[in-house]
């Protein structure tokens, strides 16, 4: 039931909300995905020049040539009025690959099987940073966890976190199980906070199926990672600043100073931006994805995860039409055999796995 006593979204609607939210959030952030260029101030400057603040829709077309030249080359397929289905992106490819993994090998999959599926289904040039290092190591015959640690300077970057959604979607209200599955996937390519980020994200999405508020989902997700790790300390820091009623802008400025030097693709500063977007968005889908992308850094990855969490919280039916209608129920993907798939079909298959995973426990889910 909803907080007002009305029926809440059912499992299928929440899973579809997660898929739509992930894809929409990814599309929102994709044009400005380069954190060393598109800072928080520059993103807001772009929006002001285009008369698009407050941000309530996909990014507008650039107001001047200088802005246009700085955007990613795919921008003209990701801005409002030009979207016809999703653009291909690794933030969505890995959700699809994770679905294929669970359908092929079940919930007892091994890290080695994750690597085998990458080699079979995912083109090498569509991998980046830690994933590309792990892919190269796999091709050279190395086995996990050496695939994550050999000649891989990106072990704590955000790649494993963006692969975690499928484990949250298929383990509703089971954050520890979701985190365990995400860890098994993550150690193929990551270590330390890179792995903790994946565990935290999977648990967060899992908790969102039943948590009455986003804050409670965040608190639940914190229980699956070591309390002393830097990721957990950073999330708690964002929570504490939010509790003092500090503004979103000042919270991000504080966290930017405290995480300086880690780089714009490192898991920890991106989790700070993501946590702030979720808390200050307070369960509102549009506000959540808009604030998260406006926060800068790895904008498309953060927008995707924020959209996934918010979409599970609200359900697909409650996501405003300006976000889901332009997607035309179609996803582009580099994963072999999935290009042009229907988002609704991916969600149905995911919900089927969730019902298999949860069994009788689904009777306790709201809706």
C-alpha positions as CSV (number, residue, x, y, z in Angstrom):
1,X,0.0,0.0,0.0
2,X,1.1,3.6,-0.5
3,X,1.7,5.9,2.4
4,X,-1.8,7.3,1.9
5,X,-3.5,3.9,2.1
6,X,-4.0,3.5,-1.6
7,X,-2.6,0.4,-3.5
8,X,1.0,0.8,-4.3
9,X,2.8,-0.3,-7.5
10,X,3.0,-4.0,-8.0
11,X,6.3,-5.9,-8.6
12,X,6.0,-5.8,-12.4
13,X,5.3,-2.0,-12.4
14,X,8.3,-1.4,-10.0
15,X,10.7,-3.5,-12.2
16,X,9.5,-1.7,-15.3
17,X,10.0,1.6,-13.5
18,X,13.6,0.5,-12.7
19,X,14.3,-0.2,-16.4
20,X,12.6,3.0,-17.7
21,X,14.3,5.0,-15.0
22,X,17.7,3.7,-15.7
23,X,17.4,4.3,-19.4
24,X,15.8,7.8,-19.0
25,X,18.4,8.9,-16.5
26,X,21.2,7.6,-18.7
27,X,19.8,9.5,-21.7
28,X,19.5,12.7,-19.6
29,X,23.1,12.6,-18.5
30,X,24.7,11.3,-21.7
31,X,25.3,14.6,-23.6
32,X,27.3,16.1,-20.7
33,X,29.2,12.9,-19.7
34,X,32.6,14.3,-19.1
35,X,33.1,15.4,-15.6
36,X,36.4,17.3,-16.1
37,X,34.6,19.5,-18.7
38,X,31.0,19.5,-17.6
39,X,31.3,20.7,-14.1
40,X,28.2,21.4,-12.0
41,X,28.5,25.2,-12.7
42,X,28.9,24.6,-16.4
43,X,25.9,22.3,-16.6
44,X,23.7,24.9,-14.9
45,X,25.1,27.6,-17.1
46,X,24.1,25.6,-20.2
47,X,20.6,25.2,-18.8
48,X,20.3,28.9,-18.0
49,X,21.3,29.9,-21.5
50,X,18.7,27.5,-22.9
51,X,16.1,28.7,-20.4
52,X,15.7,25.2,-19.0
53,X,16.1,25.8,-15.2
54,X,14.5,24.2,-13.3
55,X,15.2,21.1,-15.3
56,X,12.0,19.0,-15.8
57,X,12.7,17.2,-19.0
58,X,15.6,15.9,-21.1
59,X,18.4,18.4,-21.8
60,X,17.4,21.1,-24.3
61,X,19.4,21.6,-27.5
62,X,22.4,23.8,-26.9
63,X,21.8,27.5,-27.0
64,X,25.1,28.4,-28.7
65,X,27.8,26.7,-30.8
66,X,30.4,26.6,-28.0
67,X,28.1,24.4,-25.9
68,X,27.3,22.2,-28.8
69,X,31.0,21.5,-29.5
70,X,31.6,20.5,-25.9
71,X,28.8,17.9,-25.8
72,X,29.3,14.2,-26.5
73,X,28.8,13.5,-30.2
74,X,25.6,11.5,-29.5
75,X,23.9,14.6,-28.1
76,X,21.6,15.1,-31.0
77,X,19.9,11.8,-30.3
78,X,19.6,12.4,-26.5
79,X,18.1,15.9,-26.2
80,X,14.4,16.7,-26.0
81,X,12.5,16.6,-29.2
82,X,15.1,14.3,-30.9
83,X,14.8,11.1,-28.9
84,X,13.4,8.1,-30.7
85,X,14.3,5.1,-28.5
86,X,17.4,4.9,-26.3
87,X,20.9,5.5,-27.5
88,X,23.4,2.6,-27.0
89,X,25.4,3.0,-23.8
90,X,27.3,0.7,-21.5
91,X,25.2,1.8,-18.5
92,X,22.3,0.0,-20.2
93,X,24.3,-2.8,-21.9
94,X,25.4,-4.2,-18.5
95,X,21.8,-4.4,-17.2
96,X,21.0,-6.4,-20.3
97,X,24.0,-8.5,-20.0
98,X,23.1,-9.2,-16.3
99,X,19.7,-10.3,-17.3
100,X,21.2,-12.7,-19.9
101,X,23.6,-14.0,-17.2
102,X,20.8,-14.8,-14.8
103,X,18.6,-16.4,-17.5
104,X,21.5,-18.5,-18.7
105,X,23.2,-19.5,-15.4
106,X,20.7,-18.7,-12.7
107,X,21.4,-17.1,-9.3
108,X,24.2,-19.6,-8.7
109,X,26.4,-18.1,-11.4
110,X,30.1,-17.9,-10.9
111,X,32.5,-14.9,-11.5
112,X,34.1,-17.1,-14.2
113,X,30.8,-17.4,-16.0
114,X,30.4,-13.6,-15.9
115,X,33.7,-13.3,-17.8
116,X,32.8,-16.0,-20.3
117,X,29.5,-14.1,-21.1
118,X,31.5,-10.9,-21.6
119,X,33.7,-12.6,-24.2
120,X,30.7,-14.1,-25.9
121,X,28.2,-11.2,-25.9
122,X,30.0,-7.9,-25.4
123,X,32.4,-6.3,-28.0
124,X,35.8,-5.3,-26.6
125,X,35.6,-1.8,-27.8
126,X,32.3,-1.2,-26.0
127,X,34.1,-1.7,-22.7
128,X,36.0,1.0,-20.8
129,X,38.5,1.5,-17.9
130,X,38.3,-1.4,-15.4
131,X,36.0,-3.5,-17.7
132,X,38.4,-3.2,-20.6
133,X,41.4,-4.1,-18.4
134,X,39.5,-7.2,-17.1
135,X,38.4,-8.1,-20.6
136,X,42.0,-8.0,-21.8
137,X,43.1,-10.1,-18.9
138,X,40.4,-12.6,-19.6
139,X,41.5,-12.9,-23.2
140,X,45.0,-13.4,-22.0
141,X,43.9,-16.4,-20.0
142,X,43.9,-14.9,-16.5
143,X,41.2,-16.0,-14.0
144,X,39.3,-14.0,-11.4
145,X,40.2,-12.2,-9.1
146,X,43.5,-11.7,-10.9
147,X,41.4,-10.3,-13.8
148,X,40.5,-7.3,-11.6
149,X,44.0,-6.6,-10.1
150,X,46.5,-7.3,-12.8
151,X,47.6,-4.1,-14.6
152,X,44.3,-2.4,-13.8
153,X,44.5,1.2,-12.3
154,X,40.7,1.6,-12.4
155,X,39.8,-1.0,-9.7
156,X,37.8,1.6,-7.6
157,X,36.1,3.4,-10.5
158,X,32.3,3.3,-11.1
159,X,32.1,0.4,-13.6
160,X,30.9,-2.3,-11.2
161,X,28.3,0.0,-9.7
162,X,26.6,0.5,-13.1
163,X,26.3,-3.3,-13.5
164,X,24.5,-3.8,-10.2
165,X,20.9,-2.9,-11.0
166,X,19.8,-6.3,-12.3
167,X,20.7,-7.9,-8.9
168,X,18.5,-5.3,-7.1
169,X,15.6,-5.7,-9.5
170,X,15.6,-9.5,-9.2
171,X,16.0,-9.6,-5.4
172,X,13.2,-7.3,-4.2
173,X,13.3,-6.6,-0.5
174,X,16.4,-8.8,-0.1
175,X,19.3,-6.3,0.0
176,X,21.9,-8.7,1.4
177,X,21.2,-11.3,-1.3
178,X,21.3,-8.5,-4.0
179,X,24.7,-7.3,-2.6
180,X,26.1,-10.8,-2.6
181,X,25.2,-11.3,-6.2
182,X,26.6,-7.9,-7.2
183,X,29.9,-8.7,-5.4
184,X,30.2,-12.0,-7.3
185,X,29.9,-9.9,-10.6
186,X,32.0,-7.0,-9.4
187,X,35.2,-8.9,-8.5
188,X,35.8,-9.8,-12.1
189,X,37.0,-6.2,-12.7
190,X,37.1,-4.3,-9.4
191,X,38.4,-4.2,-5.8
192,X,37.9,-2.2,-2.7
193,X,35.4,0.7,-3.0
194,X,34.7,-0.4,-6.6
195,X,33.2,-3.6,-5.3
196,X,31.5,-1.9,-2.3
197,X,29.8,0.6,-4.7
198,X,28.2,-2.3,-6.6
199,X,27.1,-4.0,-3.4
200,X,25.6,-0.8,-2.1
201,X,23.8,0.0,-5.3
202,X,22.3,-3.4,-5.6
203,X,21.1,-3.3,-2.0
204,X,19.7,0.2,-2.5
205,X,17.6,-0.9,-5.4
206,X,16.5,-4.0,-3.7
207,X,15.4,-2.0,-0.6
208,X,13.5,0.5,-2.7
209,X,10.9,-2.1,-3.5
210,X,9.5,-1.8,0.1
211,X,11.2,1.2,1.8
212,X,8.6,3.9,2.6
213,X,11.2,6.6,1.9
214,X,14.4,6.9,-0.1
215,X,16.3,7.7,3.2
216,X,15.3,4.3,4.6
217,X,16.5,2.6,1.4
218,X,19.8,4.3,1.8
219,X,20.1,3.3,5.4
220,X,19.3,-0.3,4.5
221,X,22.0,-0.3,1.7
222,X,24.6,0.9,4.1
223,X,24.3,-2.3,6.2
224,X,25.8,-4.5,3.4
225,X,29.2,-2.8,3.1
226,X,31.9,-2.3,5.8
227,X,31.0,0.7,8.0
228,X,34.6,1.9,7.9
229,X,35.1,1.9,4.1
230,X,35.4,5.3,2.4
231,X,32.2,4.7,0.4
232,X,30.1,4.1,3.6
233,X,31.7,7.1,5.3
234,X,30.9,9.3,2.3
235,X,27.3,8.2,2.1
236,X,26.9,8.9,5.9
237,X,28.4,12.3,5.4
238,X,25.9,13.2,2.7
239,X,23.1,12.0,5.0
240,X,24.3,14.1,7.9
241,X,24.6,17.3,5.8
242,X,21.1,16.7,4.4
243,X,19.8,16.3,7.9
244,X,21.2,19.8,8.8
245,X,19.0,21.2,6.0
246,X,22.1,22.4,4.2
247,X,21.2,23.3,0.6
248,X,21.8,20.7,-2.2
249,X,24.4,23.1,-3.7
250,X,26.4,23.5,-0.5
251,X,26.2,19.8,0.3
252,X,27.8,19.0,-3.1
253,X,30.4,21.8,-2.7
254,X,31.4,20.3,0.7
255,X,31.7,16.8,-0.7
256,X,33.6,18.0,-3.7
257,X,36.3,19.4,-1.4
258,X,36.3,16.3,0.8
259,X,36.7,13.9,-2.2
260,X,39.0,16.1,-4.2
261,X,41.8,14.2,-6.1
262,X,39.9,11.0,-6.7
263,X,38.9,11.9,-10.3
264,X,35.5,12.2,-11.9
265,X,35.0,8.4,-12.6
266,X,36.0,7.1,-9.2
267,X,33.1,5.4,-7.3
268,X,33.3,7.5,-4.1
269,X,32.7,11.1,-5.4
270,X,30.0,9.7,-7.7
271,X,28.2,8.0,-4.9
272,X,28.2,11.4,-3.1
273,X,26.5,13.0,-6.0
274,X,24.1,10.1,-6.4
275,X,23.2,10.1,-2.7
276,X,22.6,13.8,-2.7
277,X,20.4,13.6,-5.7
278,X,18.3,10.8,-4.1
279,X,17.9,12.6,-0.7
280,X,17.2,16.0,-2.1
281,X,14.9,14.5,-4.8
282,X,13.0,12.9,-1.9
283,X,11.2,10.3,-4.0
284,X,10.1,12.6,-6.8
285,X,11.3,11.1,-10.1
286,X,11.9,14.2,-12.1
287,X,13.6,16.1,-9.2
288,X,15.8,13.1,-8.4
289,X,17.2,12.5,-11.9
290,X,17.5,16.3,-12.6
291,X,19.5,17.0,-9.4
292,X,21.7,14.0,-9.9
293,X,22.7,14.9,-13.4
294,X,23.1,18.5,-12.5
295,X,25.6,17.3,-9.9
296,X,28.1,16.6,-12.6
297,X,30.9,13.9,-12.6
298,X,29.8,10.7,-14.4
299,X,26.5,12.2,-15.3
300,X,25.0,9.4,-17.4
301,X,26.0,6.6,-14.9
302,X,24.7,8.6,-11.9
303,X,21.5,9.6,-13.7
304,X,20.9,6.0,-14.7
305,X,21.3,4.7,-11.1
306,X,19.2,7.5,-9.6
307,X,16.5,6.8,-12.2
308,X,16.5,3.2,-11.4
309,X,16.1,3.8,-7.7
310,X,13.4,6.4,-8.2
311,X,11.6,4.3,-10.8
312,X,11.4,1.3,-8.4
313,X,10.2,3.6,-5.6
314,X,7.4,5.2,-7.7
315,X,6.7,2.4,-10.3
316,X,6.5,2.9,-14.0
317,X,3.0,4.2,-14.1
318,X,4.0,7.2,-12.0
319,X,7.0,8.2,-14.1
320,X,6.0,11.3,-16.0
321,X,5.4,10.9,-19.7
322,X,8.2,13.3,-20.8
323,X,10.7,10.7,-19.6
324,X,9.3,7.4,-20.8
325,X,7.3,8.3,-24.0
326,X,10.3,9.3,-26.1
327,X,12.0,6.0,-25.4
328,X,9.3,4.3,-27.5
329,X,9.7,1.0,-25.6
330,X,12.9,0.4,-27.5
331,X,16.5,0.0,-26.4
332,X,19.7,0.0,-28.5
333,X,22.4,-2.3,-27.3
334,X,25.8,-3.6,-28.2
335,X,25.1,-6.9,-26.4
336,X,24.8,-9.5,-29.1
337,X,21.2,-10.5,-29.8
338,X,19.6,-7.7,-27.8
339,X,19.8,-4.6,-30.1
340,X,16.3,-3.2,-30.6
341,X,14.8,-5.1,-27.7
342,X,11.5,-3.9,-26.1
343,X,12.0,-2.4,-22.7
344,X,8.7,-3.9,-21.6
345,X,10.0,-7.4,-22.6
346,X,13.2,-6.9,-20.7
347,X,11.2,-5.9,-17.7
348,X,8.8,-8.8,-17.9
349,X,11.8,-11.2,-18.1
350,X,13.3,-9.5,-15.1
351,X,10.1,-9.7,-13.1
352,X,9.9,-13.4,-13.8
353,X,13.3,-13.9,-12.4
354,X,12.4,-11.8,-9.3
355,X,9.4,-14.0,-8.7
356,X,11.6,-17.1,-8.9
357,X,14.1,-15.5,-6.6
358,X,11.7,-14.2,-3.9
359,X,9.1,-17.0,-4.0
360,X,6.6,-16.7,-1.1
361,X,8.3,-13.6,0.2
362,X,6.6,-11.7,-2.5
363,X,3.4,-11.9,-0.5
364,X,4.9,-9.3,1.9
365,X,5.6,-6.8,-0.9
366,X,3.4,-3.7,-1.1
367,X,0.9,-3.4,-4.0
